[in-house]
Amino acid sequence: MADKVTTQWKGNMVFESDNPRWPSIMMDASEDFGGTNSGMAPKAMMLSSLAGCSGLDVVSVLNKMRVKFDDFKMVVEGELTDEHPKYYHKVSVDYHFYGKDLKESKIKSAVDLSVEKYCGVMEMFRQFADIKIGIHYHKN
């Protein structure tokens, strides 16, 4: 199994990346680096990929467990190294669950399965970053 994306320069610092299954994603640099902020920064997109990968796992596992929740979000922060090439050497992933009757032990189990077993992007990040995980329950 393999993935393939095509990334096309659109002028200035803007790139458009797509794959055969989905619409394109725009990437751009910040104004500090000659861009116009018209798309996501590539490194920030990596954090979004981490959240998306783990989030898909968590929702899938919770659905199989028949665990109900009203809302779910993840906040992912990455700290870059000071020297070039700058990469995320510290990353925090905070999972926030919202609902009346949250099944905390099952939610924790679903997050743990994603973090420790299923999420391939998490495993890639482990190769270069120290990852901290937090789970937060917001009961209505």
QUINORKA-V196577 format. One record per helix or strand. SS is the DSSP state (H for helix, E for strand). FROM is the first residue (numbers start at 1). TO is the last residue. If there is no record, write none. Layout:
# QUINORKA-V196577
{{SS:FROM:TO} {SS:FROM:TO}}
This chain:
# QUINORKA-V196577
{{E:6:11} {E:14:19} {E:22:27} {H:31:33} {E:40:40} {H:42:64} {E:71:80} {E:88:99} {H:104:118} {H:120:126} {E:130:139}}
